[in-house]
Amino acid sequence: MCRTPYSQSNKSLLFVEKIISSGKFNVLLAKSINTNKQYAIKAFQKDEHSNYAFLQEKRIHSSLSHPNILKYIPEYLFEFDIPQYTVIFTEYASFGDFFNLILDYEFSDEKLIRTYFHQLVKGLKYLHTNNIAHLDLKLENLLLGDDFQLKIADFEMSQNISDESMISGGTANYRAPEVWTRTCKNFFAADIYSLGVCLYTLMTGAFPFFEENDKENPQLFRFDTFIERNEEFWSENESLLGGKINFSKSFKDLINKMLSQDPSERMTLDQITESRWFNEPIYSDEELKVEMSKVLTL
């Protein structure tokens, strides 16, 4: 447990309780000594690469405010310092990320998945309306807040659409083919592809395609089947899932159009919100609280 020095300022004093996640950048759980409220702290080491990521994330995240975007909290509110790191403060999403949620709990309710997809689309539409592409959408970057609302997080790879070239390489199995091959020109279309992968993975607990990063023979396994023999792809996947899911035509149509190989042929967010599957029933916020309370106690 790491405590900050005592201060007589009006800033909230924080101490670190634990590491929430470790990877390229550690995320810490901290509590205010003044109020007992918990916060998340994303820590960037002070080196050239991490400094760029910190500045990029702070520049973009600090400009955002939406119910489905993880809340950025200004650093001047806190008394906290780790000398070897620069840090970003956010709200703490106590239920964690959707990748671990679908591993730990039963997400078999299509209406529940559609409800969270609505929230994800709302958050992404807010970003795109502000000319920002996320460029690293994945279940690990989708968090569940205390209010059972989905929160999009992690913006160090995000860019303004006015940027001439993409800096992000995305994340394997979520990224669009053109991101993988470093030929991406349409940042929004790349987000739509990753959005489709997130939806498919929420529904099934599995990726639709897998990357093989063999330098001699790089492949996106099963993507050829999806493009060239689409019905075969869907029937094979139903078999691989042990018959637990029978994909509806409206769901298949939506995924097919979001994961198009040609970025110019992918659905836009407006087209997604007009699709048949999207407009099937969802839970109200009050119903969602009841349903998620059931899910998280299973």
C-alpha positions in Angstrom: 0.0 0.0 0.0 1.5 3.3 -1.1 0.5 6.5 0.7 1.1 10.0 -0.5 2.6 12.6 1.9 0.1 14.6 4.1 -1.0 17.9 2.6 -3.1 20.7 4.0 -4.3 21.6 0.5 -7.9 21.1 -0.7 -6.8 18.2 -2.9 -8.0 14.7 -2.2 -5.3 12.5 -0.8 -5.0 9.1 -2.5 -3.4 5.8 -1.5 -3.0 2.8 -3.8 -4.9 -0.3 -2.8 -3.9 -2.7 -5.5 -3.0 -3.2 -9.2 -6.2 -3.7 -11.2 -4.4 -4.8 -14.4 -0.8 -5.0 -15.6 0.4 -5.0 -19.2 1.7 -2.3 -21.4 0.5 0.2 -18.8 -0.4 -0.6 -15.2 -3.8 0.4 -13.9 -4.0 1.0 -10.1 -7.0 1.1 -7.8 -6.7 4.1 -5.4 -8.9 5.4 -2.6 -9.3 8.9 -1.3 -8.3 9.3 2.3 -10.7 12.2 2.5 -13.9 10.6 1.1 -13.2 6.8 0.8 -14.2 7.1 -2.9 -12.3 4.8 -5.3 -10.6 5.9 -8.5 -8.5 4.2 -11.2 -5.1 5.4 -12.1 -3.4 4.6 -15.4 0.4 4.8 -15.0 2.8 5.6 -17.8 6.5 5.1 -17.4 8.6 8.2 -18.1 10.2 7.1 -21.4 9.8 8.4 -25.0 7.2 5.8 -26.1 5.1 6.0 -22.9 5.3 9.8 -22.8 3.7 9.9 -26.3 1.0 7.5 -25.3 0.3 9.5 -22.1 0.1 12.8 -24.0 -2.1 11.3 -26.7 -4.5 9.7 -24.2 -4.7 12.8 -22.0 -5.3 15.1 -25.0 -8.2 13.0 -26.2 -9.7 11.6 -23.1 -9.8 14.9 -21.2 -11.9 16.4 -24.0 -14.6 13.7 -23.7 -17.8 13.6 -21.6 -20.5 11.0 -22.3 -22.3 8.4 -20.1 -20.7 5.5 -22.2 -17.2 6.9 -22.0 -15.1 6.2 -18.9 -15.0 9.5 -17.0 -11.8 11.4 -17.0 -11.0 13.2 -13.8 -8.6 16.2 -13.7 -5.3 15.6 -11.9 -5.5 18.9 -10.0 -8.2 17.4 -7.8 -5.7 14.9 -6.2 -2.6 14.9 -4.1 -0.7 11.9 -5.6 2.7 11.3 -7.0 4.7 8.4 -8.3 8.0 9.9 -9.3 8.8 7.4 -12.1 5.4 7.7 -13.7 3.0 10.1 -15.3 -0.6 9.2 -14.5 -4.2 9.7 -15.7 -7.1 9.6 -13.2 -10.5 8.1 -14.1 -13.6 6.8 -12.5 -13.3 3.3 -11.2 -15.5 0.7 -13.1 -15.9 -1.8 -10.3 -17.3 -4.7 -12.3 -14.2 -4.8 -14.6 -14.1 -5.4 -18.4 -16.4 -7.3 -20.7 -13.7 -9.8 -21.7 -13.5 -11.1 -18.1 -17.2 -10.8 -17.6 -18.1 -13.1 -20.5 -15.5 -15.6 -19.2 -16.8 -15.5 -15.6 -20.5 -15.2 -16.1 -23.3 -16.5 -18.4 -24.0 -14.0 -21.2 -26.6 -16.0 -23.1 -29.4 -13.4 -23.2 -29.4 -11.9 -26.7 -31.6 -9.0 -25.4 -28.9 -8.2 -22.8 -26.1 -8.3 -25.4 -28.2 -6.0 -27.6 -28.7 -3.6 -24.8 -25.0 -3.3 -24.2 -24.3 -3.1 -28.0 -26.7 -0.1 -28.0 -24.6 1.6 -25.3 -21.4 0.8 -27.2 -22.8 2.3 -30.4 -23.9 5.4 -28.5 -20.4 5.9 -27.0 -18.7 5.3 -30.4 -21.1 7.6 -32.2 -20.2 10.3 -29.7 -16.5 9.8 -30.5 -17.1 9.8 -34.2 -19.3 12.9 -34.0 -16.3 14.6 -32.4 -14.0 13.4 -35.2 -12.2 10.9 -33.0 -11.6 7.2 -34.0 -10.9 4.9 -31.1 -8.8 2.5 -33.1 -8.4 -0.2 -30.4 -12.0 -1.3 -29.6 -11.9 -4.6 -27.8 -13.7 -6.2 -24.9 -10.8 -5.5 -22.6 -11.4 -1.8 -23.3 -15.1 -1.9 -22.5 -15.8 -1.6 -18.8 -18.9 -2.0 -16.7 -19.6 0.9 -14.4 -21.3 0.8 -11.0 -24.5 1.9 -12.7 -24.3 -1.1 -15.0 -23.6 1.1 -18.0 -20.9 0.2 -20.5 -17.9 2.6 -20.5 -15.4 2.8 -23.4 -11.9 3.2 -22.1 -8.2 3.5 -23.2 -7.5 6.3 -25.7 -3.8 6.2 -26.1 -4.2 4.7 -29.7 -7.1 7.1 -30.6 -6.6 9.6 -33.4 -8.4 12.6 -35.0 -9.7 11.7 -38.5 -7.7 14.7 -39.8 -4.5 12.8 -39.1 -2.7 11.7 -42.3 -1.7 8.2 -41.2 -2.6 5.7 -38.6 -0.2 5.3 -35.7 -2.0 2.4 -34.0 -1.5 -1.2 -35.0 -4.6 -2.2 -33.2 -5.0 -5.5 -31.3 -4.8 -8.9 -32.9 -8.1 -10.6 -33.7 -10.0 -7.4 -33.2 -8.4 -5.1 -35.8 -9.5 -4.7 -39.4 -7.5 -6.4 -42.1 -6.3 -3.0 -43.4 -5.1 -2.1 -39.9 -3.1 -5.3 -39.7 -1.5 -4.6 -43.1 -0.9 -1.0 -42.2 -2.9 0.3 -45.2 -5.8 1.8 -43.3 -7.1 5.1 -44.7 -10.6 5.2 -43.2 -10.3 5.3 -39.4 -14.1 5.2 -38.8 -14.5 2.1 -41.0 -11.7 0.4 -39.0 -13.7 1.1 -35.8 -16.8 -0.4 -37.4 -14.9 -3.6 -38.1 -13.7 -3.9 -34.5 -17.2 -3.0 -33.3 -18.5 -6.0 -35.3 -15.8 -8.3 -33.7 -16.8 -7.1 -30.3 -20.5 -7.9 -31.0 -19.8 -11.3 -32.3 -17.5 -12.1 -29.4 -20.1 -10.9 -26.8 -22.6 -13.1 -28.5 -20.5 -16.3 -28.8 -17.5 -15.9 -26.4 -15.2 -16.6 -29.3 -13.5 -14.6 -32.1 -14.8 -14.9 -35.6 -11.3 -15.0 -37.0 -7.8 -15.6 -35.8 -4.5 -14.0 -36.9 -1.5 -16.1 -37.6 1.5 -13.8 -37.4 4.0 -16.1 -39.3 6.3 -13.6 -41.1 6.6 -16.1 -44.0 2.9 -16.7 -44.3 0.6 -14.3 -42.4 -3.0 -15.4 -42.4 -6.4 -14.4 -41.0 -7.8 -17.8 -40.5 -11.4 -18.4 -41.5 -11.8 -14.9 -43.1 -11.6 -16.4 -46.6 -14.5 -18.7 -45.7 -16.5 -15.7 -44.3 -15.9 -13.7 -47.5 -16.2 -16.4 -50.1 -18.5 -19.1 -48.6 -20.5 -17.1 -46.1 -23.3 -19.6 -45.3 -20.7 -22.2 -44.7 -18.9 -19.9 -42.2 -22.1 -19.4 -40.2 -23.1 -23.1 -40.2 -19.6 -24.2 -39.2 -19.6 -21.7 -36.3 -23.0 -23.0 -35.1 -21.4 -26.5 -35.0 -18.3 -25.2 -33.3 -20.4 -23.6 -30.6 -22.1 -27.0 -29.9 -25.5 -25.9 -31.1 -25.8 -23.4 -28.2 -26.6 -20.6 -30.7 -28.7 -20.5 -33.8 -27.7 -17.2 -35.5 -30.7 -15.2 -36.7 -30.8 -13.9 -40.2 -30.9 -10.3 -38.8 -27.7 -10.9 -36.7 -25.8 -12.5 -39.6 -26.8 -9.7 -42.0 -25.5 -7.1 -39.5 -22.2 -8.9 -38.8 -21.7 -9.6 -42.6 -22.0 -5.9 -43.3 -19.8 -4.7 -40.4 -17.0 -7.1 -41.2 -16.9 -6.5 -44.9 -13.4 -6.8 -46.4 -13.8 -3.6 -48.3 -13.9 -0.7 -45.8 -16.1 1.4 -48.1 -18.8 -1.3 -48.0 -19.0 -1.5 -44.2 -22.1 -0.2 -42.5 -21.9 3.2 -41.0 -23.1 3.8 -37.4 -26.3 5.3 -38.7 -27.0 2.2 -40.9 -26.3 0.0 -37.9 -28.9 1.8 -35.8 -31.4 1.3 -38.6 -30.7 -2.4 -38.9 -33.3 -5.0 -38.0 -31.3 -6.8 -35.3 -30.4 -3.5 -33.6 -34.0 -2.5 -33.4 -35.2 -5.6 -31.7 -36.0 -5.4 -27.9 -33.6 -4.1 -25.3 -33.8 -3.6 -21.6 -34.6 -0.2 -19.9 -32.0 1.0 -17.4 -34.1 -0.2 -14.5 -34.6 -3.6 -16.1 -30.9 -3.8 -16.9 -30.0 -3.3 -13.2 -32.3 -6.3 -12.4 -30.9 -8.5 -15.1 -27.3 -7.8 -14.4 -27.8 -8.3 -10.7 -29.0 -11.8 -11.6 -26.1 -12.4 -14.0 -23.4 -11.3 -11.6 -24.7 -13.6 -8.8 -24.7 -16.7 -11.0 
